[in-house]
Amino acid sequence: MTIAKGKRPRDPNQLAKWIVEQSTAEPVPQAPGQEPFSLSSYMAAMGRKGGMVGGKRRLVTMTTAQRKKAAAKAARARWGSRKTEK
């Protein structure tokens, strides 16, 4: 008996059999050093990859004048007038 997409059987006897199989199933052994799948860690890795690729690709596509303009803007944001807290 195959149960697709998590649907439980309607017949009480088949349902009882399915519940027993689910509750007594052996966990799938994992290779040593392998972490369980985590969606958040996967998405974090994807974000890091995009960040690593983006700057290099942007450097290749920008002209010298555009790079200077972006650097000046970054310097102003970094070192421009700052409000002092009292």
N, C-alpha and C positions, 0 to 999 in steps of 0.2 A: 504494500500500500504506500503510495507516494503522496505527500502532502505538499502542494505547491504554494509558495508565497505565505507560509505560516497559517494557512487555513486549517482549522481543526475539523475532524470528521463529525458528522451529525449523529451517526449511529452510536449509542452509548457504549457498546462493547468495543468498537474500534477506538472511540475516544479514550476509554480506560486503558487500552493497550498503548495508545499514543502517549498518554500521560506517564505511564510506567517507563516507556522507552526514553522519554525526555528526562525524567528524573533520575534514571539510573545510568545514563550515558556516560562513558568515560570521557574526560576532557582530552582534547587533542594535544599531544605532547609538542612542545616547541623546542627548537634547536637551542642549545646553550648560548647565552649572550644575545638572543633575539628578543626584542621588546614586543609586547602586544601592540596591535595596530591602534593608533590614536589619530583621529581626524585632525585635532588641533596641532599635533606635531607635524603631520603631513602638510597642512596649510602653512605652518611656519616655515617649513623647508622650501615650499614653493615661493613664499614671499622673499626669502633670502636669495633664492636663485634669481628672481626678477630684479632685485636690488643690485646684485653683482653684475648682471648683464647690462642693465640700463645705463649706468654711467659710462661704460666703455663704448657702447653703441652711440650714445649721445656725443661723446668726444669726437668720434669719427665723422659724424654727420654735421657738426657745427663748424662754421667758418671761424677764422681767427678773431674777427671783430665780434662775433657773437660770444665766443668764449671770454673775451676781455670784458664785455658788457655783463655777462653772468657773474664773473669773478668780482667785478666792482660792486655789483648789487649785493653779493654775498658778504663782501667786506664791510659795506655800509650797514648791513643787518647785524653783523657780528660786532663791529667796533664803533658803530655810530653813536649818537648821543643817547646816553642811558639815563633813566630817571633814578636818582639816588633816593634810597629809603632812609627816613630819619627815625 
